Amino acid sequence: MNMEWRTEIDAGAEALFSWHARPGAFERLVPPWESVRLVSPHPGISDGSRVTLAIRTGPFTSTWVARHEGVEPGRGFVDVQERGPFARWRHTHRFEPAAEGRSSLIDRLDCDLPGGPLGELAEPWLRRKLNRTFRYRHAVTRDDLALHGRWADQPRLVVAISGASGLIGSALAALLTSGGHRVVRLVRRPPRAGEIQWDPDAGQLAPDALAGVDAVVHLAGESIAGSRWSPAQQERIRSSRARGTETLARAIAAATPRPRVLVSASAVGLYGDRGADPLDETAVPGAGFLASVAQAWENAAAPARDAGVRTAFARFGIVLTPAGGALAQMLPPFKVGLGAPLGSGHQWMSWISLDDTIGALLHLLMSEVEGPVNVVAPEAVTNGDFTDALGHAVRRPTFLPPVPPFALRALVGGLADEGLLASTRVVPARLQATGYHFRHPTLELALSHVLGTSRRP
């Protein structure tokens, strides 16, 4: 079976090759609906180097070993399966120069399924699966190269990340390293090479541990939706954010030299339940538990800000990816035709794709933006419209009546009123004013990308 995919990239062939060769590129190319991970760090691209993958399908995990050969720096390389699910697999990556500093990204695949004639019966299914995967890969490659190209004239950064193993942190680390930046992870366990140990509960982070760090991205905190909001859980949610942020901010302020920028997570929950009013970064905080948590979260960064460190607060909306978070919880009922609006369905939802989330974080690191920044897409939608769009994306009906508020409260407690039924229509005014280019400005574009239903890269 032979297949080919081709996309024009707004970067030279050498830059395209370098992007593929850096740490993080593999993780950027894995679609969020697949469970594939590197067994060991990527060895780079050289003749004879091998990549070992663990592929999870349902309850089963298999191993895939591929060898690089035919490496032509700046132009391409070939992956050949040594062990894996195919009878034969040869994947040629080509990067061809084009006019005006552009290039063509070309993927050619020559493979056979096992099982002879029986395997051939599965070829139509495999073609659909591969088309879906490579459309996603080409879209990410094109958009990542464009994003990094906007900051190509600025020095690469050393970025410390807390919460680097989480949904946003792991994606951000891959984006940064594929762009030539270096990531240092903040961890609670004994650190390995390239890591810094800290204990946010005890308020411990040695300022000298931040030596050589240019920027800090703080994403760690107790999950808001991890369990019901008992008084004890609410205190854990609040203290994990305020205490961790203050620990980082004090260490940054005391470091010599100091990191130049702190980007600290926050949330649009700060605005509370505000109906249909458009809310930009000048809007005052609202009422409720989530609003008070977000205010304490941001206030805890004062030591860094007061020491003259540029400090930005990324007020996240609902981050869309099937790899985790809210969308991962929504998908199972929607895929079997049980999707339905929540409450009235008229409440506004402020959302953003995962790729735009990490793209916005890179924008905050590289630009001069400071203060609160709404990290949401330009077009918020009502819950009813979101329900229809997700049902359309997974090709399932959404004809069921709305889920009543009392049922949501019985299911998730206080999160129902403040998280599921609250109406928050947030506008990304500062991202737009400072020139951030959204990959997925509409919900339809975002869902088609993260779910792999787009028909073009």
NORCOR-V175697 format. One record per residue. N is the residue number from 1. RES is the residue in three letters. SS is DSSP state (@ for helix, = for strand, . for the rest). D_LAST is the distance of its C-alpha to the last C-alpha in Angstrom with 2 decimals. Layout:
N|RES|SS|D_LAST / N|RES|SS|D_LAST
This chain:
1|MET|.|21.63 / 2|ASN|=|19.32 / 3|MET|=|15.55 / 4|GLU|=|13.30 / 5|TRP|=|9.67 / 6|ARG|=|9.41 / 7|THR|=|7.61 / 8|GLU|=|10.08 / 9|ILE|=|11.10 / 10|ASP|.|13.78 / 11|ALA|.|16.14 / 12|GLY|.|18.53 / 13|ALA|@|18.42 / 14|GLU|@|21.12 / 15|ALA|@|19.33 / 16|LEU|@|16.27 / 17|PHE|@|18.86 / 18|SER|@|20.77 / 19|TRP|@|17.92 / 20|HIS|@|17.49 / 21|ALA|@|21.30 / 22|ARG|.|22.01 / 23|PRO|.|22.84 / 24|GLY|.|20.19 / 25|ALA|@|17.18 / 26|PHE|@|17.52 / 27|GLU|@|17.77 / 28|ARG|@|14.65 / 29|LEU|@|12.69 / 30|VAL|.|14.50 / 31|PRO|.|12.84 / 32|PRO|.|15.36 / 33|TRP|.|16.39 / 34|GLU|.|17.66 / 35|SER|.|21.02 / 36|VAL|=|20.93 / 37|ARG|=|22.93 / 38|LEU|=|24.51 / 39|VAL|.|28.20 / 40|SER|.|29.17 / 41|PRO|.|27.67 / 42|HIS|.|25.24 / 43|PRO|.|27.59 / 44|GLY|.|25.49 / 45|ILE|.|24.64 / 46|SER|.|27.79 / 47|ASP|.|29.27 / 48|GLY|.|30.58 / 49|SER|.|28.99 / 50|ARG|=|27.94 / 51|VAL|=|25.52 / 52|THR|=|26.80 / 53|LEU|=|24.68 / 54|ALA|=|26.00 / 55|ILE|=|24.00 / 56|ARG|=|25.25 / 57|THR|=|25.18 / 58|GLY|.|27.41 / 59|PRO|.|30.69 / 60|PHE|=|30.17 / 61|THR|=|28.97 / 62|SER|=|28.49 / 63|THR|=|28.23 / 64|TRP|=|25.90 / 65|VAL|=|27.07 / 66|ALA|=|25.11 / 67|ARG|=|26.70 / 68|HIS|=|25.29 / 69|GLU|=|26.77 / 70|GLY|=|26.44 / 71|VAL|=|25.50 / 72|GLU|=|25.32 / 73|PRO|.|25.03 / 74|GLY|.|22.53 / 75|ARG|.|21.12 / 76|GLY|=|20.15 / 77|PHE|=|21.56 / 78|VAL|=|21.80 / 79|ASP|=|21.91 / 80|VAL|=|24.62 / 81|GLN|=|25.55 / 82|GLU|=|29.16 / 83|ARG|=|29.30 / 84|GLY|.|26.95 / 85|PRO|.|26.03 / 86|PHE|=|25.35 / 87|ALA|=|28.13 / 88|ARG|=|26.23 / 89|TRP|=|22.99 / 90|ARG|=|22.06 / 91|HIS|=|18.70 / 92|THR|=|18.55 / 93|HIS|=|16.49 / 94|ARG|=|16.88 / 95|PHE|=|16.51 / 96|GLU|=|17.85 / 97|PRO|=|19.33 / 98|ALA|.|18.53 / 99|ALA|@|20.49 / 100|GLU|@|21.26 / 101|GLY|@|20.26 / 102|ARG|.|16.63 / 103|SER|=|15.32 / 104|SER|=|13.14 / 105|LEU|=|11.51 / 106|ILE|=|12.54 / 107|ASP|=|12.92 / 108|ARG|=|15.71 / 109|LEU|=|17.20 / 110|ASP|=|20.77 / 111|CYS|=|22.11 / 112|ASP|=|24.69 / 113|LEU|=|25.45 / 114|PRO|.|29.02 / 115|GLY|.|31.69 / 116|GLY|.|31.88 / 117|PRO|@|31.99 / 118|LEU|@|31.41 / 119|GLY|@|28.23 / 120|GLU|@|27.00 / 121|LEU|.|27.23 / 122|ALA|.|24.34 / 123|GLU|@|22.03 / 124|PRO|@|20.29 / 125|TRP|@|19.63 / 126|LEU|@|18.38 / 127|ARG|@|15.95 / 128|ARG|@|14.41 / 129|LYS|@|14.43 / 130|LEU|@|12.90 / 131|ASN|@|10.02 / 132|ARG|@|9.41 / 133|THR|@|10.02 / 134|PHE|@|8.09 / 135|ARG|@|4.64 / 136|TYR|@|6.19 / 137|ARG|@|7.84 / 138|HIS|@|5.65 / 139|ALA|@|4.46 / 140|VAL|@|8.22 / 141|THR|@|9.48 / 142|ARG|@|8.44 / 143|ASP|@|9.80 / 144|ASP|@|12.66 / 145|LEU|@|13.81 / 146|ALA|@|13.94 / 147|LEU|@|15.89 / 148|HIS|@|18.24 / 149|GLY|@|18.73 / 150|ARG|@|20.29 / 151|TRP|.|22.96 / 152|ALA|.|23.41 / 153|ASP|.|26.98 / 154|GLN|.|28.12 / 155|PRO|.|29.70 / 156|ARG|.|27.97 / 157|LEU|.|29.36 / 158|VAL|=|31.08 / 159|VAL|=|29.93 / 160|ALA|=|31.91 / 161|ILE|=|30.15 / 162|SER|=|32.07 / 163|GLY|.|30.34 / 164|ALA|.|28.05 / 165|SER|.|27.88 / 166|GLY|.|26.74 / 167|LEU|@|23.39 / 168|ILE|@|22.71 / 169|GLY|@|24.83 / 170|SER|@|23.21 / 171|ALA|@|19.68 / 172|LEU|@|21.27 / 173|ALA|@|23.18 / 174|ALA|@|20.16 / 175|LEU|@|18.46 / 176|LEU|@|21.83 / 177|THR|@|22.77 / 178|SER|@|19.55 / 179|GLY|.|20.36 / 180|GLY|.|23.89 / 181|HIS|.|25.74 / 182|ARG|=|28.22 / 183|VAL|=|28.42 / 184|VAL|=|31.81 / 185|ARG|=|31.92 / 186|LEU|=|34.75 / 187|VAL|=|36.16 / 188|ARG|.|39.24 / 189|ARG|.|40.14 / 190|PRO|.|41.71 / 191|PRO|.|39.17 / 192|ARG|.|37.70 / 193|ALA|.|36.83 / 194|GLY|.|34.48 / 195|GLU|=|35.49 / 196|ILE|=|37.96 / 197|GLN|=|40.11 / 198|TRP|.|40.96 / 199|ASP|=|42.70 / 200|PRO|.|41.68 / 201|ASP|.|44.14 / 202|ALA|.|46.98 / 203|GLY|.|45.71 / 204|GLN|=|45.58 / 205|LEU|.|43.42 / 206|ALA|.|45.28 / 207|PRO|@|44.47 / 208|ASP|@|44.81 / 209|ALA|@|41.95 / 210|LEU|@|39.65 / 211|ALA|.|40.98 / 212|GLY|.|38.29 / 213|VAL|.|35.67 / 214|ASP|.|34.10 / 215|ALA|=|32.38 / 216|VAL|=|32.47 / 217|VAL|=|29.91 / 218|HIS|=|31.82 / 219|LEU|.|29.96 / 220|ALA|.|32.65 / 221|GLY|.|34.51 / 222|GLU|.|35.75 / 223|SER|.|33.31 / 224|ILE|.|34.14 / 225|ALA|.|33.21 / 226|GLY|.|34.66 / 227|SER|.|37.95 / 228|ARG|.|40.23 / 229|TRP|.|41.59 / 230|SER|.|45.11 / 231|PRO|@|47.01 / 232|ALA|@|46.57 / 233|GLN|@|42.79 / 234|GLN|@|42.56 / 235|GLU|@|44.53 / 236|ARG|@|42.26 / 237|ILE|@|39.20 / 238|ARG|@|41.00 / 239|SER|@|42.66 / 240|SER|@|39.70 / 241|ARG|@|37.87 / 242|ALA|@|40.87 / 243|ARG|@|42.55 / 244|GLY|@|39.52 / 245|THR|@|38.57 / 246|GLU|@|42.19 / 247|THR|@|42.50 / 248|LEU|@|39.55 / 249|ALA|@|40.69 / 250|ARG|@|44.24 / 251|ALA|@|43.19 / 252|ILE|@|40.99 / 253|ALA|@|43.93 / 254|ALA|@|46.34 / 255|ALA|.|44.23 / 256|THR|.|45.38 / 257|PRO|.|43.29 / 258|ARG|.|41.16 / 259|PRO|.|37.36 / 260|ARG|.|36.26 / 261|VAL|=|33.97 / 262|LEU|=|33.71 / 263|VAL|=|30.72 / 264|SER|=|32.06 / 265|ALA|=|30.35 / 266|SER|=|31.68 / 267|ALA|=|30.60 / 268|VAL|@|30.55 / 269|GLY|@|33.33 / 270|LEU|@|35.56 / 271|TYR|@|35.58 / 272|GLY|.|36.93 / 273|ASP|.|37.02 / 274|ARG|.|36.87 / 275|GLY|.|36.07 / 276|ALA|.|33.91 / 277|ASP|.|34.85 / 278|PRO|=|31.97 / 279|LEU|=|32.46 / 280|ASP|.|31.58 / 281|GLU|.|32.87 / 282|THR|.|36.35 / 283|ALA|.|36.91 / 284|VAL|.|39.73 / 285|PRO|.|39.30 / 286|GLY|.|39.99 / 287|ALA|.|42.19 / 288|GLY|.|41.81 / 289|PHE|@|41.19 / 290|LEU|@|37.55 / 291|ALA|@|38.47 / 292|SER|@|41.37 / 293|VAL|@|39.33 / 294|ALA|@|36.74 / 295|GLN|@|39.61 / 296|ALA|@|41.36 / 297|TRP|@|38.14 / 298|GLU|@|37.71 / 299|ASN|@|41.46 / 300|ALA|.|41.65 / 301|ALA|.|39.75 / 302|ALA|@|42.74 / 303|PRO|@|44.24 / 304|ALA|@|41.25 / 305|ARG|@|40.92 / 306|ASP|@|44.71 / 307|ALA|.|44.68 / 308|GLY|.|42.48 / 309|VAL|.|39.16 / 310|ARG|=|36.24 / 311|THR|=|35.18 / 312|ALA|=|32.18 / 313|PHE|=|31.79 / 314|ALA|=|28.29 / 315|ARG|=|28.93 / 316|PHE|=|26.16 / 317|GLY|.|25.23 / 318|ILE|=|23.88 / 319|VAL|=|21.08 / 320|LEU|=|18.46 / 321|THR|.|17.35 / 322|PRO|.|18.49 / 323|ALA|.|19.87 / 324|GLY|.|22.84 / 325|GLY|@|24.52 / 326|ALA|@|24.87 / 327|LEU|@|21.77 / 328|ALA|@|22.74 / 329|GLN|@|26.17 / 330|MET|@|25.05 / 331|LEU|@|22.83 / 332|PRO|@|25.71 / 333|PRO|@|27.73 / 334|PHE|@|24.85 / 335|LYS|@|23.69 / 336|VAL|.|27.25 / 337|GLY|.|27.63 / 338|LEU|.|29.73 / 339|GLY|.|27.68 / 340|ALA|.|29.95 / 341|PRO|.|30.44 / 342|LEU|=|32.56 / 343|GLY|.|35.86 / 344|SER|.|35.84 / 345|GLY|.|32.04 / 346|HIS|.|32.72 / 347|GLN|.|32.18 / 348|TRP|=|29.38 / 349|MET|=|26.67 / 350|SER|.|25.07 / 351|TRP|=|21.80 / 352|ILE|=|18.97 / 353|SER|=|15.90 / 354|LEU|@|16.76 / 355|ASP|@|14.32 / 356|ASP|@|15.99 / 357|THR|@|19.28 / 358|ILE|@|19.24 / 359|GLY|@|17.82 / 360|ALA|@|20.80 / 361|LEU|@|23.13 / 362|LEU|@|22.26 / 363|HIS|@|22.88 / 364|LEU|@|26.23 / 365|LEU|@|27.15 / 366|MET|@|26.58 / 367|SER|.|27.79 / 368|GLU|.|31.30 / 369|VAL|.|30.59 / 370|GLU|.|33.23 / 371|GLY|=|34.53 / 372|PRO|=|32.67 / 373|VAL|=|28.97 / 374|ASN|=|27.25 / 375|VAL|=|23.98 / 376|VAL|.|22.50 / 377|ALA|.|19.86 / 378|PRO|.|21.34 / 379|GLU|.|21.75 / 380|ALA|.|23.96 / 381|VAL|=|24.54 / 382|THR|=|27.55 / 383|ASN|@|27.75 / 384|GLY|@|28.16 / 385|ASP|@|24.99 / 386|PHE|@|23.11 / 387|THR|@|24.74 / 388|ASP|@|23.65 / 389|ALA|@|19.99 / 390|LEU|@|19.89 / 391|GLY|@|21.84 / 392|HIS|@|19.50 / 393|ALA|@|16.44 / 394|VAL|.|18.47 / 395|ARG|.|20.07 / 396|ARG|.|23.55 / 397|PRO|.|26.36 / 398|THR|.|27.64 / 399|PHE|.|31.13 / 400|LEU|.|33.20 / 401|PRO|.|35.47 / 402|PRO|.|34.74 / 403|VAL|=|35.77 / 404|PRO|.|39.03 / 405|PRO|@|39.54 / 406|PHE|@|42.46 / 407|ALA|@|40.36 / 408|LEU|@|37.79 / 409|ARG|@|40.70 / 410|ALA|@|42.25 / 411|LEU|@|39.07 / 412|VAL|@|37.99 / 413|GLY|.|40.96 / 414|GLY|.|40.59 / 415|LEU|@|36.81 / 416|ALA|@|36.77 / 417|ASP|@|38.33 / 418|GLU|@|36.72 / 419|GLY|@|33.25 / 420|LEU|@|32.50 / 421|LEU|.|34.74 / 422|ALA|.|34.86 / 423|SER|.|33.20 / 424|THR|.|31.55 / 425|ARG|=|29.59 / 426|VAL|=|28.42 / 427|VAL|.|27.07 / 428|PRO|.|25.28 / 429|ALA|@|27.66 / 430|ARG|@|28.06 / 431|LEU|@|24.40 / 432|GLN|@|23.89 / 433|ALA|@|27.17 / 434|THR|.|26.39 / 435|GLY|.|23.09 / 436|TYR|.|20.48 / 437|HIS|.|17.03 / 438|PHE|.|15.36 / 439|ARG|.|11.68 / 440|HIS|.|12.44 / 441|PRO|.|15.59 / 442|THR|.|15.89 / 443|LEU|@|16.50 / 444|GLU|@|14.36 / 445|LEU|@|11.16 / 446|ALA|@|12.54 / 447|LEU|@|13.56 / 448|SER|@|10.52 / 449|HIS|@|8.71 / 450|VAL|@|11.95 / 451|LEU|.|12.93 / 452|GLY|.|9.96 / 453|THR|.|10.47 / 454|SER|.|7.27 / 455|ARG|.|7.09 / 456|ARG|.|3.82 / 457|PRO|.|0.00
